[in-house]
Amino acid sequence: MAIFEAKTKTASAPVVPLRPLSLTPKKADGLDLLVRAAVVQAVAYAHGMSIDRALAAIAQNHPRYGNEATQLICRAATSPATTFEEGWAAEFVVSMAADYQQLMPRSAFAQLAAQGMSLTFERGEIMVPNFTPSAAGAFIREGEPIPVVQGETTGQLLTRKKMACIIGYSREVAEGAVVTLEGLLRTRIQESTAVALDSVLLDDQPGTAFRPAGLLNGAILVTTSGGMQADLQLLAEALFVATDHHVRAPVLIVNWAQALAARLQADRSVIPLIVSPSSEAGTVIMLDAADFACASGQIPRFEISKEAAIHYEDTAPEHISDAAMATPVRSLWQTDSLGLRMILEADWCLRRPGAVAYARNVQWQR
């Protein structure tokens, strides 16, 4: 195709078309830049060209690929990136910090992360202190000694766990319209990330070395009464008991079926709703969002291959580790396809473990 033809001369800088009334071009968000980087890598890998050449070729037909932010994430490093060197990485760090709202805007995980404690891995582990409201100061009379509160070092450890997905597509897709590939990657990254994280976040499994514990692990099960008002009261009472009556930001996590019934009630503004398709229908979860703490790496990591073998088994994934028995397997090289892998490091915990109340099989009516 025209934009991928080899050139004997150095490609000139792309010409950005004039915008009416001197409007400022829209600033790309973190997900835009991640998707553009993946598209440039796919095109470069498919055609055996350098990142710079692929970026220049794409930018001729799609000027947004020629802006400074896109060049920063796609270019090969010529000197170490620092957060204080203007024009190289200083501005880039701010815009590319991991933003769950951009990667999965409708997920329960993203909404809890926005209301709770969101951290970033600097080293291998992060100690999250438990919430103990009793360890606080007190009002004293002038001149009297200040009370000494014993410090506590108990807490929970967040480690570098990772969730990942692979997108497989033919070489023809990579060589076709860049806009189509960009839209495909954006949609699949958002959908896959949201479903994968929420399915783990909302289950009742314990934490292991490779996955965090689900919110329902060790949670308090409340027997439904059949009505929304009574169920909410029972959930609130159970949560207050579990937290010793220290609740700061209560939220409900529900499926769309329960959300529809709850939002049509006159008192729907009493407690915020977090809606997730991954939440089991008929299950309602109540917790203090301020107890939720999570950590992640700076940005998702993208890698692309045209020679790997992809295992498509989804009924017995425990056999994936056995390469000799893996079936069905698709060879990217044999089928002239590409595989794009995304890995995002993430871990979470509740600062007061088990301080969650939930009910199953609720029958809320409008």
C-alpha positions as CSV (number, residue, x, y, z in Angstrom):
1,M,0.0,0.0,0.0
2,A,1.0,3.6,-0.5
3,I,1.9,4.5,3.0
4,F,4.2,1.5,3.4
5,E,6.3,1.8,0.2
6,A,10.0,1.7,0.7
7,K,11.8,5.1,0.2
8,T,15.3,5.6,-0.9
9,K,15.5,9.1,0.8
10,T,15.0,10.1,4.3
11,A,11.3,10.7,5.0
12,S,10.5,14.3,5.6
13,A,8.6,15.5,8.6
14,P,4.8,15.1,8.1
15,V,2.9,18.2,7.2
16,V,0.1,18.8,9.7
17,P,-2.9,20.3,8.0
18,L,-4.1,23.7,9.1
19,R,-7.0,23.7,11.5
20,P,-9.8,26.3,11.3
21,L,-9.6,29.3,13.5
22,S,-6.2,28.2,14.7
23,L,-7.7,25.6,17.0
24,T,-5.3,23.6,19.2
25,P,-5.1,19.9,18.2
26,K,-6.7,17.6,20.7
27,K,-4.2,16.3,23.3
28,A,-3.8,12.5,23.2
29,D,-4.6,10.7,26.4
30,G,-2.7,7.8,27.8
31,L,-4.7,5.1,26.0
32,D,-4.4,7.0,22.7
33,L,-0.6,6.9,23.0
34,L,-0.5,3.2,24.0
35,V,-2.7,2.2,21.1
36,R,-0.6,4.3,18.6
37,A,2.6,2.7,19.9
38,A,1.1,-0.8,19.4
39,V,0.0,0.1,15.8
40,V,3.4,1.4,15.0
41,Q,5.1,-1.7,16.4
42,A,2.7,-3.9,14.4
43,V,3.4,-2.1,11.1
44,A,7.1,-2.0,11.7
45,Y,7.2,-5.7,12.6
46,A,5.1,-6.8,9.7
47,H,7.2,-4.9,7.1
48,G,10.6,-5.4,8.7
49,M,11.3,-1.7,9.0
50,S,12.5,0.5,11.9
51,I,10.1,2.1,14.3
52,D,11.1,5.6,13.0
53,R,10.4,4.6,9.3
54,A,7.1,3.1,10.2
55,L,6.1,6.1,12.3
56,A,7.0,8.5,9.4
57,A,5.2,6.4,6.9
58,I,2.0,6.3,8.9
59,A,2.2,10.0,9.8
60,Q,2.0,10.9,6.1
61,N,-1.6,9.8,5.9
62,H,-2.5,10.2,9.6
63,P,-0.9,13.4,10.9
64,R,-1.8,12.7,14.6
65,Y,1.0,10.1,14.5
66,G,3.5,12.9,13.9
67,N,2.9,14.8,17.1
68,E,5.6,15.0,19.8
69,A,3.9,12.8,22.3
70,T,3.5,9.9,19.8
71,Q,7.1,10.3,18.7
72,L,8.3,10.1,22.4
73,I,6.6,6.8,23.0
74,C,7.6,5.3,19.7
75,R,11.1,6.5,19.1
76,A,14.2,4.6,19.9
77,A,16.0,6.0,22.9
78,T,19.1,8.0,22.1
79,S,19.8,9.0,25.7
80,P,18.5,7.9,29.1
81,A,15.1,9.3,29.7
82,T,14.8,11.4,32.8
83,T,11.9,13.2,34.4
84,F,13.8,16.5,34.6
85,E,15.0,16.8,31.0
86,E,12.5,19.1,29.2
87,G,11.5,17.9,25.8
88,W,12.3,14.2,26.3
89,A,10.5,12.5,29.2
90,A,9.5,15.2,31.7
91,E,6.1,15.9,30.0
92,F,5.7,12.3,29.0
93,V,5.7,10.9,32.6
94,V,2.6,12.9,33.5
95,S,0.5,11.9,30.6
96,M,1.5,8.3,30.5
97,A,1.1,7.4,34.2
98,A,-1.2,4.4,34.4
99,D,-4.7,5.6,34.3
100,Y,-7.3,2.8,35.0
101,Q,-10.1,5.2,34.0
102,Q,-8.7,5.3,30.4
103,L,-7.9,1.6,30.1
104,M,-11.2,0.3,31.5
105,P,-13.6,3.2,32.2
106,R,-16.6,1.0,33.0
107,S,-15.0,-1.5,35.2
108,A,-15.6,-1.8,38.9
109,F,-11.9,-1.9,39.5
110,A,-11.3,1.5,37.9
111,Q,-14.1,3.1,39.9
112,L,-12.9,1.6,43.2
113,A,-9.3,2.7,42.4
114,A,-10.5,6.3,41.8
115,Q,-12.1,6.4,45.3
116,G,-9.6,4.4,47.3
117,M,-5.8,4.4,47.7
118,S,-4.0,4.2,44.3
119,L,-0.3,3.5,44.5
120,T,2.6,2.9,42.0
121,F,5.2,0.2,42.2
122,E,8.7,1.6,42.6
123,R,10.3,-1.6,43.8
124,G,9.0,-5.1,44.2
125,E,6.6,-4.6,47.1
126,I,4.4,-2.0,48.8
127,M,3.3,-2.2,52.4
128,V,-0.3,-0.9,52.9
129,P,-1.0,0.0,56.5
130,N,-4.2,-1.3,58.0
131,F,-6.9,1.2,58.9
132,T,-7.1,1.6,62.7
133,P,-9.2,4.6,63.6
134,S,-8.4,4.2,67.4
135,A,-4.8,5.3,66.8
136,A,-5.5,9.1,66.7
137,G,-4.8,12.2,68.7
138,A,-7.0,14.0,71.3
139,F,-7.8,17.5,72.4
140,I,-5.8,18.6,75.3
141,R,-5.7,21.6,77.7
142,E,-3.1,24.2,77.1
143,G,0.2,23.3,78.9
144,E,-0.8,19.7,79.4
145,P,1.4,16.8,78.0
146,I,0.5,15.6,74.5
147,P,-0.6,11.9,74.6
148,V,1.7,9.4,72.9
149,V,0.1,7.0,70.5
150,Q,1.9,3.7,69.9
151,G,2.8,3.3,66.2
152,E,1.6,0.2,64.4
153,T,3.6,-1.5,61.6
154,T,1.0,-4.1,60.6
155,G,-0.3,-4.1,57.1
156,Q,-0.7,-5.9,53.9
157,L,1.8,-6.4,51.2
158,L,1.1,-5.5,47.5
159,T,3.4,-7.4,45.1
160,R,3.9,-7.3,41.3
161,K,1.1,-9.5,40.1
162,K,0.2,-9.2,36.4
163,M,-2.8,-9.6,34.2
164,A,-2.3,-10.1,30.5
165,C,-4.0,-10.7,27.1
166,I,-3.0,-11.5,23.6
167,I,-4.6,-10.2,20.4
168,G,-4.1,-12.3,17.3
169,Y,-4.7,-10.9,13.8
170,S,-3.7,-11.5,10.2
171,R,-0.9,-9.6,8.5
172,E,-3.5,-8.2,6.1
173,V,-5.1,-6.4,9.0
174,A,-1.8,-4.9,10.0
175,E,-1.1,-3.8,6.4
176,G,-4.6,-2.4,5.9
177,A,-6.1,0.9,7.2
178,V,-4.3,2.1,10.3
179,V,-7.5,3.6,11.6
180,T,-9.2,0.2,11.6
181,L,-6.4,-1.5,13.4
182,E,-6.3,1.3,16.0
183,G,-10.0,1.0,16.7
184,L,-9.7,-2.8,17.0
185,L,-6.9,-2.6,19.5
186,R,-8.5,0.2,21.6
187,T,-11.8,-1.8,21.8
188,R,-10.1,-5.1,22.7
189,I,-7.8,-3.6,25.3
190,Q,-10.6,-1.9,27.1
191,E,-13.0,-4.9,27.0
192,S,-10.4,-7.5,27.8
193,T,-8.8,-5.6,30.6
194,A,-12.2,-4.7,32.3
195,V,-13.6,-8.2,32.1
196,A,-10.3,-9.9,33.3
197,L,-9.9,-7.6,36.3
198,D,-13.5,-7.5,37.4
199,S,-13.9,-11.2,37.2
200,V,-11.1,-11.7,39.7
201,L,-12.0,-8.6,41.8
202,L,-15.6,-9.8,42.4
203,D,-15.0,-13.5,43.1
204,D,-14.6,-15.3,46.5
205,Q,-11.2,-16.9,45.9
206,P,-8.3,-16.3,48.3
207,G,-5.2,-14.5,47.2
208,T,-2.2,-16.4,45.9
209,A,1.3,-15.7,44.7
210,F,-0.1,-14.8,41.2
211,R,-3.5,-13.3,41.9
212,P,-5.1,-10.9,44.5
213,A,-8.0,-12.1,46.7
214,G,-11.5,-11.4,45.5
215,L,-13.6,-9.0,47.5
216,L,-16.0,-11.7,48.5
217,N,-13.2,-13.8,50.1
218,G,-14.0,-13.8,53.9
219,A,-16.9,-11.4,53.3
220,I,-20.1,-11.4,55.3
221,L,-23.1,-13.1,53.6
222,V,-26.4,-11.5,54.3
223,T,-29.7,-13.4,53.7
224,T,-31.9,-11.4,51.4
225,S,-35.3,-10.3,52.6
226,G,-36.8,-10.0,49.2
227,G,-37.1,-6.2,49.2
228,M,-34.5,-3.5,48.2
229,Q,-35.0,-1.3,51.2
230,A,-34.7,-4.1,53.7
231,D,-31.7,-5.6,51.9
232,L,-29.8,-2.3,51.9
233,Q,-30.5,-2.0,55.6
234,L,-29.2,-5.5,56.3
235,L,-26.1,-4.9,54.2
236,A,-25.4,-1.6,55.9
237,E,-25.7,-3.1,59.4
238,A,-23.4,-6.0,58.6
239,L,-20.8,-3.6,57.1
240,F,-21.0,-1.3,60.1
241,V,-20.4,-4.2,62.5
242,A,-17.5,-5.5,60.4
243,T,-15.8,-2.0,60.4
244,D,-16.6,-1.1,64.0
245,H,-18.9,1.6,62.7
246,H,-16.1,3.4,60.9
247,V,-17.4,3.7,57.3
248,R,-16.2,6.6,55.2
249,A,-17.2,6.0,51.6
250,P,-19.8,3.2,51.3
251,V,-20.5,2.0,47.8
252,L,-22.7,-0.8,46.2
253,I,-21.3,-3.0,43.4
254,V,-24.2,-4.5,41.4
255,N,-25.0,-6.1,38.1
256,W,-27.0,-4.0,35.5
257,A,-30.2,-5.8,36.5
258,Q,-30.0,-4.6,40.1
259,A,-28.7,-1.2,39.1
260,L,-31.7,-0.6,36.9
261,A,-34.1,-1.4,39.8
262,A,-32.1,0.7,42.3
263,R,-31.7,3.8,40.1
264,L,-35.5,3.9,39.5
265,Q,-36.1,4.3,43.2
266,A,-36.8,7.7,44.8
267,D,-33.9,7.4,47.2
268,R,-31.3,6.3,44.6
269,S,-28.8,9.0,45.7
270,V,-28.3,7.6,49.2
271,I,-25.4,5.4,48.2
272,P,-23.3,5.5,45.0
273,L,-23.6,2.5,42.6
274,I,-20.7,0.8,40.8
275,V,-22.1,-1.2,37.9
276,S,-20.1,-4.1,36.5
277,P,-21.3,-6.7,33.9
278,S,-18.8,-9.1,35.6
279,S,-20.9,-9.0,38.8
280,E,-23.1,-12.0,39.1
281,A,-26.8,-11.2,38.5
282,G,-28.7,-11.1,41.8
283,T,-25.5,-10.4,43.9
284,V,-25.2,-7.1,45.7
285,I,-21.9,-6.1,47.4
286,M,-21.4,-3.3,49.9
287,L,-18.0,-2.1,51.1
288,D,-16.2,1.0,52.2
289,A,-14.3,2.3,49.0
290,A,-11.8,4.1,51.2
291,D,-10.6,0.6,52.3
292,F,-9.6,-0.4,48.8
293,A,-5.9,0.0,48.0
294,C,-4.3,-0.9,44.7
295,A,-0.9,-0.6,42.9
296,S,0.2,-0.9,39.4
297,G,3.2,-0.5,37.1
298,Q,3.6,2.8,35.2
299,I,2.2,1.6,31.9
300,P,1.1,-1.6,30.2
301,R,3.9,-3.4,28.3
302,F,3.3,-4.3,24.7
303,E,5.2,-7.0,22.8
304,I,4.5,-8.3,19.3
305,S,5.6,-11.5,17.5
306,K,5.0,-13.2,14.1
307,E,6.7,-16.5,15.1
308,A,5.1,-17.5,18.3
309,A,2.5,-20.2,18.8
310,I,-0.8,-19.3,20.5
311,H,-2.9,-21.7,22.5
312,Y,-6.6,-21.2,22.0
313,E,-7.9,-23.6,24.6
314,D,-10.6,-22.0,26.8
315,T,-12.3,-25.1,28.4
316,A,-9.3,-26.6,30.2
317,P,-6.7,-23.7,30.5
318,E,-4.8,-25.7,33.1
319,H,-3.3,-27.7,30.3
320,I,-1.7,-24.7,28.7
321,S,1.5,-25.2,30.5
322,D,2.0,-28.6,28.9
323,A,3.2,-27.6,25.4
324,A,3.2,-31.2,24.2
325,M,-0.6,-31.6,24.9
326,A,-1.7,-28.1,24.0
327,T,-4.5,-28.1,21.5
328,P,-5.6,-26.3,19.5
329,V,-2.5,-24.3,18.7
330,R,-2.2,-21.7,16.0
331,S,1.2,-20.9,14.5
332,L,1.5,-17.2,13.7
333,W,4.4,-17.9,11.3
334,Q,2.4,-20.6,9.4
335,T,-0.8,-18.6,9.2
336,D,1.0,-15.3,8.4
337,S,-0.4,-13.6,11.4
338,L,0.7,-11.3,14.2
339,G,0.2,-11.6,18.0
340,L,0.2,-8.5,20.2
341,R,0.6,-9.2,23.9
342,M,-0.3,-6.7,26.7
343,I,0.9,-7.2,30.3
344,L,-0.3,-4.9,33.1
345,E,1.1,-5.3,36.6
346,A,-1.6,-4.9,39.3
347,D,-2.4,-5.9,42.8
348,W,-5.0,-4.8,45.4
349,C,-6.2,-5.4,48.9
350,L,-8.7,-4.2,51.5
351,R,-7.1,-2.3,54.4
352,R,-9.6,-4.1,56.7
353,P,-9.7,-7.6,55.2
354,G,-13.2,-9.1,55.1
355,A,-15.0,-5.8,55.7
356,V,-17.4,-6.5,52.9
357,A,-21.1,-7.4,53.1
358,Y,-23.0,-9.1,50.3
359,A,-26.3,-10.7,49.4
360,R,-27.1,-13.3,46.7
361,N,-30.3,-14.0,44.8
362,V,-31.9,-10.6,45.5
363,Q,-35.2,-9.9,43.9
364,W,-35.4,-6.2,43.6
365,Q,-38.4,-4.8,41.7
366,R,-38.8,-1.4,40.1
